[in-house]
Amino acid sequence: MNLDRILNSIIPRDQEYIIVPHMLETGENVQRHMHPKANEWVVYDQGEFTFTIDGVTKTYKGNGRFTKIHIAPGQLHSMECLSPMSYFVVRDCIDEIIYQ
């Protein structure tokens, strides 16, 4: 899926969202945390990583097509990069980050 289609599937018209680009190198990680109010999506198309949501870990590998992972408000999540990658985080509101 291309980036426009992914973003249109996440972001309703006329609503503000936060989009933050990120880059990680092999071995870097995102510490376990949660957002009490915000829905969050990780949007990626390249790289390999493990992603844990509420204790369930899955391995993802980009194939050149944009894919999204949804994290509901209050879900603990973390990520470990297995190969260099760039990705976007999309949130539906400004919210705090609570590290666990």
N, C-alpha and C positions, 0 to 999 in steps of 0.2 A: 504494500500500500504506500502511496506517496504521502509526504508530510502534510500537504493541504487536506487530504481526505482524513488522515488520522486526527488532525486538530479540529476539523469540522465535526468529527464524530464525538469529540470530547466537549468542545466549547459551544454552548448555545449562542445564537445570535444576540447581540446587544447585551451581553453580560461580560463583566471584566474578569479576566483570569490572569494568573501570574505564570510566566514562562521563564525558566532559568536554564541556560545551557551549562553543561558540565563536561569535564574531560577527566578520565582516570587512566593511570598506567597500570600495568600488570602488578598485582600484589597490593594495590591501594584498596581501601575499603571505605564504606559509609557506615558509621557506627549505628547500632540499634537505637531507634528513636520512634517517636510518633507525633502526630499532629491531632490535637483533640477535636478540632472543628473542620479541618480541610479534607476534602477528597484530593487525592494526589494520583497522578499518572506518570510513569516512567516511559518515555518514548525513545526508542533506539532503533538503529538499523545495522549496526556493526559491532564487533567485539563479542567476547564471551565472558559471562559473569554468573555468579550464584546470587540469588535473591531470596531472602527469607522474610515471610510474612507470618506473624503469629506462630513462630516455631516451625513452620513448614518451609523447607529449602528446596528450590528447583534451580537447575542450570539452564541458562538461556544462551543462544548463539545467534547473532545477527546474520541475516542472509542478503543484505542489501535492500530489503524492503522494510519500511517503518512498521514497528509493532508496538503495542502499548500494554502496560501492566497497571492495573488499578489497585490502589491502596485506599481502603475506606477510612474515615475518621476514627482515630483511636487504635488502629492496628499498628502493632510494633513491627518495624521492618528494618532490614539492613541489607548490605550488598557487598560482595567481594569481587574485584575485577580479576579475571583470568587472562585477559589480553587487552591491549590498549583499546579504549573506546571513547566515543563522545555520545552524549545523550541529552535529552531535555527532561526537566521536571515541570509538570503542569499542575498548578493548584487552583482550586476554585475560590479561594479566599486567602487573605493574609491570616496567618496563624502562627502560634509559637511552635518551637521544636523542643520536645522534651526527650532528653537522652536517658536511656535506661542502663 
